[in-house]
Amino acid sequence: MKKLLVGVAVSAVALGFAAVAFAGGSSATLVGYAGVGGKVQSKVSSPTGHVLGAGTLPFTGFGLALIALAAMALLGTGWALRRVSRKQQ
């Protein structure tokens, strides 16, 4: 119980000293975005009517093989941890 209270106290002190963003001053946000706003587009051009690759999904460049490999690695790691953590008879 004492360790829990010490942990909570240390966490509270750490959160009290955490870095915070100050509202105002010469921050990078104010320097980069302050001033006159952007222009509003008044008219949207009509589409050309040409559809590329109708009926297929667009290629996003995201490798599904990498995701499948990561999923298999996570499943294998979970299986191995479960196997190792069993009680030995």
Backbone as ProteinMPNN parsed JSONL, in Angstrom:
{"seq_chain_A": "MKKLLVGVAVSAVALGFAAVAFAGGSSATLVGYAGVGGKVQSKVSSPTGHVLGAGTLPFTGFGLALIALAAMALLGTGWALRRVSRKQQ", "coords_chain_A": {"N_chain_A": [[0.819, -1.191, 0.0], [1.981, 1.183, 0.72], [3.844, 1.538, -1.284], [2.167, 1.993, -3.447], [0.978, 4.457, -2.765], [3.257, 6.086, -2.766], [3.936, 5.871, -5.452], [1.695, 7.092, -6.666], [1.978, 9.677, -5.647], [4.465, 10.447, -6.732], [3.798, 10.361, -9.436], [1.861, 12.393, -9.543], [3.416, 14.645, -8.938], [5.159, 14.574, -11.115], [3.36, 15.025, -13.218], [2.633, 17.596, -12.561], [4.904, 19.05, -13.184], [5.08, 18.782, -15.883], [5.701, 19.652, -19.29], [4.009, 22.375, -20.702], [1.959, 23.959, -23.187], [2.117, 27.349, -23.83], [-0.351, 29.851, -24.051], [-0.104, 32.161, -26.267], [2.375, 34.744, -26.855], [5.374, 34.555, -28.86], [4.988, 32.199, -30.625], [5.691, 29.417, -32.815], [3.423, 28.719, -34.207], [1.832, 31.036, -34.227], [3.514, 32.748, -35.651], [3.731, 31.441, -38.105], [1.088, 31.177, -39.053], [-0.38, 33.454, -38.539], [-1.988, 36.489, -39.553], [-3.148, 37.519, -42.816], [-5.775, 35.549, -44.08], [-6.305, 32.589, -46.149], [-7.297, 32.36, -49.648], [-10.654, 31.958, -50.789], [-12.021, 29.469, -52.776], [-14.0, 30.147, -55.497], [-15.385, 28.837, -57.546], [-15.96, 25.528, -58.52], [-14.311, 23.399, -60.688], [-15.757, 21.483, -63.337], [-15.994, 17.893, -63.447], [-14.037, 15.759, -65.608], [-15.194, 13.486, -66.579], [-13.893, 11.178, -67.199], [-13.098, 8.081, -65.979], [-10.715, 6.378, -64.185], [-9.741, 3.041, -64.154], [-12.273, 1.746, -63.501], [-14.322, 0.032, -61.215], [-12.372, -1.11, -59.652], [-10.306, -1.074, -56.718], [-8.453, 1.786, -55.575], [-4.883, 2.088, -55.778], [-3.033, 2.394, -52.931], [-0.466, 2.26, -52.087], [0.132, 1.046, -49.788], [1.464, -1.663, -48.263], [0.007, -4.732, -48.128], [1.09, -7.165, -47.611], [3.054, -6.674, -45.73], [1.489, -5.99, -43.514], [0.161, -8.416, -43.126], [2.343, -10.017, -42.455], [3.171, -8.782, -40.067], [0.904, -9.294, -38.513], [0.986, -12.084, -38.37], [3.368, -12.358, -36.958], [2.663, -11.188, -34.496], [0.619, -12.943, -33.681], [2.114, -15.307, -33.474], [3.926, -14.595, -31.458], [2.166, -14.201, -29.303], [1.141, -16.813, -29.052], [3.52, -18.161, -28.376], [4.189, -16.92, -25.924], [2.012, -17.691, -24.382], [2.402, -20.413, -24.351], [4.879, -20.645, -23.028], [4.261, -19.582, -20.549], [2.665, -21.431, -19.277], [1.955, -23.633, -16.551], [4.391, -25.84, -15.425], [4.314, -29.347, -15.339]], "CA_chain_A": [[0.0, 0.0, 0.0], [2.875, 2.331, 0.795], [4.432, 1.716, -2.619], [1.13, 2.576, -4.29], [0.861, 5.874, -2.418], [4.464, 6.765, -3.249], [3.804, 5.933, -6.91], [0.706, 8.117, -7.002], [2.563, 10.988, -5.326], [5.496, 10.75, -7.735], [3.096, 10.645, -10.688], [1.231, 13.712, -9.429], [4.48, 15.653, -9.041], [5.646, 14.561, -12.495], [2.359, 15.695, -14.048], [2.669, 19.016, -12.229], [6.046, 19.675, -13.843], [5.064, 18.451, -17.308], [5.764, 20.814, -20.182], [2.709, 22.796, -21.212], [2.024, 24.978, -24.228], [1.622, 28.631, -23.362], [-1.255, 30.504, -24.991], [0.357, 33.51, -26.546], [3.795, 34.887, -27.089], [5.786, 34.439, -30.257], [5.149, 30.785, -30.915], [5.825, 29.092, -34.235], [2.088, 28.704, -34.797], [1.408, 32.406, -34.498], [4.364, 33.318, -36.688], [3.469, 30.792, -39.387], [-0.287, 31.23, -39.518], [-1.048, 34.714, -38.24], [-2.049, 37.417, -40.676], [-4.253, 37.398, -43.763], [-6.164, 34.172, -44.36], [-6.213, 32.128, -47.528], [-8.37, 32.746, -50.553], [-11.718, 30.981, -50.917], [-12.271, 29.13, -54.162], [-15.374, 30.531, -55.777], [-16.048, 27.934, -58.47], [-15.324, 24.228, -58.657], [-14.349, 22.981, -62.092], [-16.536, 20.264, -63.559], [-15.146, 16.734, -63.716], [-13.849, 15.465, -67.031], [-16.023, 12.358, -66.961], [-13.047, 10.017, -67.45], [-12.862, 7.339, -64.746], [-9.612, 5.441, -64.33], [-9.853, 1.771, -63.457], [-13.595, 1.595, -62.921], [-14.588, -1.274, -60.648], [-11.255, -1.595, -58.849], [-9.899, -0.183, -55.641], [-7.239, 2.527, -55.908], [-3.646, 1.637, -55.152], [-2.619, 3.388, -51.95], [0.939, 2.112, -51.795], [0.249, 0.398, -48.485], [1.724, -3.077, -48.509], [-0.777, -5.65, -47.323], [1.961, -8.266, -47.208], [3.7, -6.237, -44.491], [0.478, -6.093, -42.463], [-0.04, -9.842, -42.871], [3.541, -10.495, -41.767], [3.107, -8.27, -38.692], [-0.167, -10.026, -37.829], [1.492, -13.428, -38.089], [4.375, -12.225, -35.901], [1.95, -10.963, -33.236], [-0.031, -14.196, -33.307], [3.159, -16.234, -33.05], [4.439, -14.142, -30.163], [1.14, -14.51, -28.316], [1.125, -18.26, -28.861], [4.744, -18.543, -27.67], [4.077, -16.469, -24.539], [1.036, -18.552, -23.709], [3.03, -21.728, -24.208], [5.939, -20.539, -22.033], [3.723, -19.224, -19.234], [1.929, -22.544, -18.678], [2.587, -24.269, -15.399], [5.071, -27.089, -15.756], [3.861, -30.458, -14.489]], "C_chain_A": [[0.863, 1.255, 0.0], [3.503, 2.611, -0.57], [3.443, 2.363, -3.58], [0.993, 4.07, -4.031], [2.076, 6.671, -2.898], [4.401, 6.908, -4.764], [2.828, 6.998, -7.363], [1.27, 9.508, -6.745], [3.611, 11.386, -6.357], [4.848, 11.093, -9.072], [2.454, 12.025, -10.666], [2.262, 14.825, -9.557], [4.996, 15.734, -10.474], [4.661, 15.254, -13.427], [2.336, 17.192, -13.778], [3.795, 19.749, -12.927], [6.102, 19.398, -15.341], [5.075, 19.735, -18.137], [4.373, 21.114, -20.726], [2.918, 23.859, -22.283], [1.409, 26.264, -23.693], [0.765, 29.282, -24.437], [-0.793, 31.938, -25.193], [1.845, 33.543, -26.765], [4.117, 34.76, -28.571], [6.046, 32.97, -30.585], [5.248, 30.574, -32.426], [4.465, 29.089, -34.928], [1.63, 30.108, -35.14], [2.229, 33.044, -35.611], [4.007, 32.745, -38.054], [2.079, 31.012, -39.931], [-1.004, 32.53, -39.214], [-1.052, 35.599, -39.481], [-3.265, 37.144, -41.555], [-4.512, 35.927, -44.067], [-6.034, 33.833, -45.829], [-7.392, 32.592, -48.357], [-9.386, 31.608, -50.65], [-11.968, 30.736, -52.397], [-13.735, 29.396, -54.448], [-16.092, 29.541, -56.679], [-15.246, 26.636, -58.562], [-15.432, 23.804, -60.108], [-15.098, 21.662, -62.221], [-15.604, 19.095, -63.848], [-15.091, 16.428, -65.205], [-14.702, 14.301, -67.493], [-15.227, 11.096, -67.226], [-12.723, 9.343, -66.121], [-11.765, 6.33, -65.005], [-9.88, 4.181, -63.537], [-11.19, 1.571, -62.772], [-13.779, 0.172, -62.418], [-13.444, -1.839, -59.827], [-10.958, -0.59, -57.748], [-8.628, 0.56, -56.028], [-6.03, 1.964, -55.177], [-3.159, 2.727, -54.215], [-1.134, 3.313, -51.633], [1.195, 1.423, -50.474], [0.373, -1.098, -48.705], [0.941, -3.985, -47.579], [0.058, -6.839, -46.87], [2.663, -7.926, -45.896], [2.744, -6.353, -43.31], [0.236, -7.558, -42.109], [1.142, -10.429, -42.111], [3.541, -10.04, -40.301], [2.03, -9.002, -37.893], [0.295, -11.426, -37.464], [2.53, -13.387, -36.964], [3.707, -12.013, -34.542], [1.246, -12.229, -32.76], [0.985, -15.216, -32.8], [3.735, -15.876, -31.693], [3.438, -14.444, -29.051], [1.071, -15.994, -28.014], [2.348, -18.701, -28.054], [4.688, -18.116, -26.2], [3.098, -17.329, -23.747], [1.643, -19.921, -23.424], [4.088, -21.711, -23.095], [5.37, -20.309, -20.639], [2.886, -20.317, -18.598], [2.7, -23.118, -17.506], [3.185, -25.601, -15.832], [4.597, -28.174, -14.796], [4.968, -31.456, -14.277]], "O_chain_A": [[0.527, 2.257, -0.631], [3.672, 3.766, -0.964], [3.823, 3.176, -4.422], [0.903, 4.86, -4.971], [1.937, 7.796, -3.377], [4.77, 7.951, -5.305], [3.089, 7.723, -8.324], [1.059, 10.42, -7.545], [3.642, 12.532, -6.806], [5.293, 12.009, -9.764], [2.498, 12.747, -11.662], [2.008, 15.835, -10.213], [5.241, 16.824, -10.991], [5.069, 15.989, -14.326], [2.047, 17.976, -14.681], [3.67, 20.935, -13.233], [7.083, 19.75, -15.996], [4.528, 20.761, -17.732], [3.654, 20.213, -21.156], [3.925, 24.567, -22.285], [0.297, 26.254, -23.164], [1.127, 29.263, -25.613], [-1.068, 32.814, -24.373], [2.5, 32.503, -26.85], [3.233, 34.847, -29.422], [7.188, 32.56, -30.795], [4.919, 31.465, -33.209], [4.37, 29.42, -36.11], [1.098, 30.344, -36.224], [1.695, 33.798, -36.424], [3.981, 33.471, -39.047], [1.891, 31.033, -41.147], [-2.159, 32.686, -39.61], [-0.199, 35.455, -40.356], [-4.275, 36.608, -41.097], [-3.577, 35.156, -44.286], [-5.694, 34.684, -46.651], [-8.36, 33.145, -47.836], [-9.019, 30.434, -50.598], [-12.109, 31.678, -53.177], [-14.611, 28.925, -53.723], [-17.313, 29.415, -56.584], [-14.019, 26.65, -58.666], [-16.514, 23.843, -60.694], [-15.07, 20.829, -61.315], [-14.537, 19.284, -64.433], [-15.989, 16.795, -65.962], [-14.915, 14.141, -68.695], [-15.815, 10.04, -67.456], [-12.138, 9.966, -65.235], [-11.861, 5.52, -65.926], [-10.216, 4.255, -62.355], [-11.236, 1.258, -61.582], [-13.435, -0.786, -63.111], [-13.548, -2.967, -59.344], [-11.313, 0.585, -57.84], [-7.797, 0.006, -56.749], [-6.155, 1.425, -54.077], [-2.901, 3.852, -54.643], [-0.596, 4.207, -50.981], [2.345, 1.235, -50.079], [-0.522, -1.724, -49.273], [1.186, -4.003, -46.372], [-0.244, -7.453, -45.847], [2.846, -8.797, -45.046], [3.147, -6.769, -42.224], [0.119, -7.904, -40.934], [0.955, -11.253, -41.216], [3.87, -10.817, -39.406], [2.231, -9.297, -36.715], [0.021, -11.902, -36.363], [2.564, -14.279, -36.117], [4.137, -12.594, -33.545], [1.274, -12.55, -31.572], [0.739, -15.906, -31.81], [4.001, -16.755, -30.873], [3.827, -14.896, -27.974], [0.955, -16.392, -26.854], [2.227, -19.524, -27.147], [5.099, -18.876, -25.323], [3.337, -17.649, -22.582], [1.409, -20.506, -22.366], [4.18, -22.656, -22.311], [5.932, -20.786, -19.653], [2.43, -20.146, -17.467], [3.93, -23.092, -17.472], [2.54, -26.386, -16.528], [4.492, -27.947, -13.591], [4.772, -32.457, -13.588]]}, "name": "protein", "num_of_chains": 1, "seq": "MKKLLVGVAVSAVALGFAAVAFAGGSSATLVGYAGVGGKVQSKVSSPTGHVLGAGTLPFTGFGLALIALAAMALLGTGWALRRVSRKQQ"}
